[in-house]
Amino acid sequence: MARAVPALQRAFDILELFLDEPELSAPEITGKLGLPRTTVHELLSTLVERGYLVPSGRGGARYRLGVRGFQLGSAYAERLDLAREGQLVAEEVAAECNETVHLGIREGTEVLYIAKVDSGHPVRMVSAVGRRLPAHCTAVGKALLASLSKRELDELYGSEKLRAMTDNSLTDLTSLRAELDDVAEHGRSREYCESNDAVACVAAPVHDHYGVVVAAMSIAVPILRWSETAASELTGTVMRGAENLSERLGYRA
């Protein structure tokens, strides 16, 4: 592996300080990074010259992010493909847990699966990209519905009784709301035989660079391999996977 360039690393260290601070002075940057004052001034001059930082405040004694970083970020966002990035992360998650991994988005009251990686076990969930399921019956759907306000949820379902896919499916909005409150609080959802009598799932939401929930990732497991221990471990795995994908989309918690 090629050696990292120290000067470039220091320049990036400076830029990354501005992820948490709108403006900084040269002395503040020097104190935060522990770099020589001369080095900081040289790097700041270079970053200003290239448009990554601009002087601000009286006499230009402070600095803020310049337009060049925005241009790079916009170019990155334009080239993002949720399904492609989701497939890559799903492959990593599946390699870790060896269970079926899905990525889904919400369309109305349904979940549409846009990426999938199969388990290597002989007994596994049978599904396909492009399949649709009622959102309230799936862990993916609950992770997506939990981001909606009460008003949005009411407008989506009205007073209709929710359609059941199994005997375990939620069929009333009051029960669904209670479960979605828990999902919103803990950042994960579960489903036990609600869309399929033989399958349980865990899921977590995926955020874009605006912080909006745009998808959810799930791990689906046949109930013969399901237990509270397995559920706990898989919940951690899927949450890390969803966080990874969110970061790829530009999200910062």
Secondary structure, DSSP 8 states (H G I E B T S, - for coil): -----HHHHHHHHHHHHTTT-S-EEHHHHHHHHT--HHHHHHHHHHHHHTTSEEEESGGG-EEEE-HHHHHHHHHHHHH--HHHHHHHHHHHHHHHH-SEEEEEEEETTEEEEEEEE--SSSS-----TT-EEEGGGSHHHHHHHTTS-HHHHHHHHTT-----SSTTS--SHHHHHHHHHHHHHHT-EEEESSS-TTEEEEEEEEE-TTS-EEEEEEEEEEGGG--HHHHHHHHHHHHHHHHHHHHHTT---
